[in-house]
């Protein structure tokens, strides 16, 4: 089975549709959305409608911190631009969408894989898995061959080698990586809707369970249109600027 892994969509309709179209071309049979469907961008309703349709067809969907904030309004740990975007988003989405977001699990297990927005060690704390130590904590808590997460907005893969401390490396787009279940792997799949590695192209990954192979992709999309929508909606200028710069 080919499983498309998408994180941090952040209400970016253009990026999401580009990634879904690309995944379909690659033969995706199922989808996993690992948190932060909304926030930052100008199309929360359209994005939630798309994800909801995939959820009804068996997609894996977990909650991210921006999703949680859209439900409860708690933006204490967010910067001003993010908090303003959450307040705007709360005024756009319906009660049905809030209930959908509220009902999403923080962590989901499926066979030998764990799906979580931040760290499996404490999903509710929204920990950034940004170094080998945090990756080790998440892998230990998951007790699974594979952990797929987001939150960091940059693609990176951690794996256990001879020592218990994971090794990290930056994946090369479109290069399949053998991920044997004899080792343990944690993939930060990058951000669909707001990449932060200096590149504007959207990020997602594909896990081929039959071949035990993981491939990361960069997908060009109309980021200029997404940025224009942010400005038209009156959202903070910084959020449009980040799409234009990939930061």
Secondary structure, DSSP 8 states (H G I E B T S, - for coil): -EEEEE---TT-HHHHHHHHHHHHHTT--EEEEES--SSSSS-HHHHHHHHHHHHHTT-EEE--HHHHHHHH---TTS-HHHHHHHHHHHTTS-HHHHHHHHTSBSEEEETTEEEESS-TT-GGGT----SHHHHHHHHHHHTSSEEEE-SS-S-EEEEE-SSSSEEEE---TT--EE--TTS-EEEE---SS---SS--SEEEEEEETTTTEEEEEEE---HHHHHHHHHHTT--HHHHHHHHHT-
